């Protein structure tokens, strides 16, 4: 059977500079094992499968797979899949330029601004939960990363569907210089039951505000080029640690330089701590998958 297939570059306005997601627009009839096999074959950080919604509150249902496992939610696949659906005229916008995605994490609201090449998409993070990272785990993380993490804003486990350890480093240069031990990091991820580790550090001049890197070797992704859920978790972490203005703020994060990308992530946190993450998307490959 031929199924409509697109690869969308997310968080980039130029081809091959963001994080690609493979989108299967005709996923009806595929089993979870078949979806996992396809995701392993595409070998991208995530592959998504679009299905009819099971609730009238949503416009479509999305299942999201890494090369090794299924995720309840992920950021750049959410944006890239919505872009692919709009481009293929598979969905119509609701009032206010909105779409509602159904996934295992729940309902995710997206907002679409502009159209065509100028289209910008963002999602509102439904919820986040922060938990402590124990001191001996922090020490092991520092040994794996090969650098110290901030003691003023202690690392935390942040659950946004995917579960990330979030750690602040001294500055953007410290983030870019990291060379983690991926074998040991995968072991730590499995022991803690987390998806991976996302680190961030401030740029000197504030534009962009921070540099971010995301690692998830236990999921088959040593370094995710540009991670939406990781950036959403960083925003939730900064809010919880009092690192953002209490009245809310907008900022731009950059990610991907260490793997040859140039992702730009627009982040907004309002006065109540609600997080929105967005950016540009463009389709780089389209055709059909025979499966």
N, C-alpha and C positions, 0 to 999 in steps of 0.2 A: 504494500500500500504506500502511495506517495503522500507525504505530509508536508505542509508548508513550513519552511524552515528559514530563520533569519539569524544572523549574528549581529548584535547591536553593541557598539562601543559606547560605554557609559562614563559620564563625568569627563567628557572631552568634546571639543568642538572641531577637532581635526582627526581624520582617520588614524587608527593604530596608536593613539596616545592615551586612551582610557583603559577601562576594564571590559573586555568582551563577555557577553552572555549569549549562549545559544538558546533560542526560543523556538519550541515546537508548538505551532499554533493549532494543530489538529491532533490533540493527544487522546481523544476518545478511543477506548478499546485497548489502550496500553496498560499492562500490569505494572505494579511497582518494581518488580524485578526487571522488566523490559526498560522502564524509565532509567533505572540505575545502570543498566548495561549501556544505554545510549549516552548517559552522562560520563561514564567511564571512557567511552569511545571518543567523545568530543574532547575530553581531557581539559576542558576549561574549568575555572574555579567554580562556576555554577552553570547548570543547564536547567531551563524551566519548561514546564508542560502546561499548556492552557486547556482548561476544561470548563464546561458550563457550570455556573454557580448552583449551589444547592439552597440558596436563600435569595429572596427578592431584594434584600438589602445590598447585594453585591452585583457587580457587572460581569464578573468572571471569576473563576477559581484558578489558583496557581499552585503547582507543586514544584519544589525547588530541590535540586540534587547537586551535591559536589561529586567528584569522581568516585567517592567511597560511601557517601551517606546522604540521607534526606535531611533538609533543614526545615524548621517550622516557618521561618521568615528569613529574608536577606534583603539588603538594601539595593545594591546595584541591579540584581535580577528583577526586583520590583519595578524600578524605573525603566529598565531596558525592555521588559515585557510589555509594559503599558505603551511605550513608544512603538513597539512592533505592532500591537493591536490597533493603535490609532492609524498608523501608516497603512495598514491593510484594510482599513474601514471595517474592522470586526466589532468595534464598540462605538457608542455615541456618548459624548460628554454630558454629564448632568449639569444642572444649574450651577453657575459659579465656576465652570471649567473643571469639574471634579470627576473622578472615577473612584470606585470602591472595589478593592481587591479582597477576595476571600482566600485565606491560606490557613495552615494549621495553627498559626499564632492568633488568628482571629480576623477581623475586618481592618483593612488598612486603607485610609483615605489618601488619594493623590490629588494634587492640584496641577493643572496644566496652564501655562502662560505662553502666549504667542502661538504660532503655528509654523509648519514647514521647517526650514533650516534653523529658524530662530526659536524653535520650541524648547521650553524649559520645563522640566518636571520636578516635582518634589513630593515627598511622602511625610505624613505625620506619624511619629513613633507612637504606637498605641500605648505602650507602658514600658517601664524599666524597673528592675529590682537590683539594688546594690547589696553586696555582702562582703564581709572582710576576707582578706587573704592573710593567713597565719604567718607569723614571723619566720618560721623555718621554711615556708614556701616562698616567701619574699627572698630569703637568702639564696635558695636554690635557683629562683628566677634570675637573680643578679649574676649568679655563676654561669647560667646558661647563656644569658645575653652578653656577658663579658663587660658589664658596666654597672654602676650604681643607679638606683632609681631614687626619686625624690622622697625624702623622709617627711617633708612638710605636708605632702598630699599622698598619704600611704596608698599603695596599689589596692584595687578592689576587684571583686568578681561582679560583673554587670551582665544581667540577664535581659536581653531584648528579643528573645526567641533563640537566636544563637547566643552562646554564653562566652563572654570575653573576659580575660584578665586585662585590666586597663592599668597602665603605669606611665607616670610622667617622668621624662628625663630632663637633664639640665637645660638643653636647648636643641634647636633643629639639627645642628651639626652632630650632636651625640646620637640622634635618631638615625641620621644618614650613615654614620660610621659603624653601626651595629653589624656584627657577623655572628648570628646565633648558632648554637649547636642544635641542629634540627632533630637529630636522633634523640637527644635528651629532652628537647622541648616536646616532642610527640609523646614521650613517656610521661612527662609532667601533665600534659593535657588529658591523657587517658586516666591518670590517677585522680585528677581533680574533677573529671567529668565535664570539661570545658571544650568549647569549639576551638579556641586558640588565644593568642595574645596580641593586643594592640597597644602600641606605645606612641607617645607624642611628645613634642618639645616645641617651644616658642621660637619663631623667627625674630631676628633682632629688630627689624623695622616695622613689624606688625601687619604687613600686607604682602603675602598672605600671613595669617595669624600664627598658624602652627603647621608643622610637618608631622605626618602620620605614617606609620608602617604597621602592617598586619601580617601575622604568621599563623598558619594552621596546618602544620605538617601531618597531624593525625587524621585530617580530612583529605589528605592527598594534595594539599596546596601549601608548599613551603612558604611562599610569600604571595598574598593576594595583592594584585597591582593597585586597585583602588576599591576600598571596602565601605559600602554605605552603612551597614549595621555597626561596623567598627567605629566609624566616625560618629554615628548616633550615640554609641556607648561612651565615646570620649566626651561628647557634649553633656550627656547625663552625669558622667563622673565629675566634670568640671563644675556643673551646677551644684551637685551634692557637696563638693569640697569647698564651695565658696570662691571658686576661681573666676567666676563670671559676674558681671554687674547684676545687682539684685533686681533691677528693672528690666532685665532681658538684654539681648544683644544679637547682632548678626556678625558672622565672620566667615572667612574663606580658609579652608585647609587645603594643603597640597599633599599628594601621595603618588608614589610610583616611580620616582626618579631612579631608584636603585635597580629597577627592572626595565628601564628604558621607556617609561611612560611619563605622562605629564598631566595627571588627574587634578581637577579643581572641584572641590566640594563646597557648595554653599550651605551653611549651617545657620539656623535661627533657633534661639531659645527665648521664649517669652517670659513675662514676669511671674508666671506660675511654674516655670520649669519645663513646659511642653517643648519638645524638640521637633524640628523639621529639618530634613536633609534633601538637597536637590542638586541638579546640574543638567548639563546638556547631554543629548544622546544622538547618535547617528548610526544608520545601518551600513555595515561594511560588506555583508554577504547576504544574498537571498536566493532561494531556490526551493528545492524539495528534498526531503529525506525519504528514502525508500526503505521501509521497515515493516 
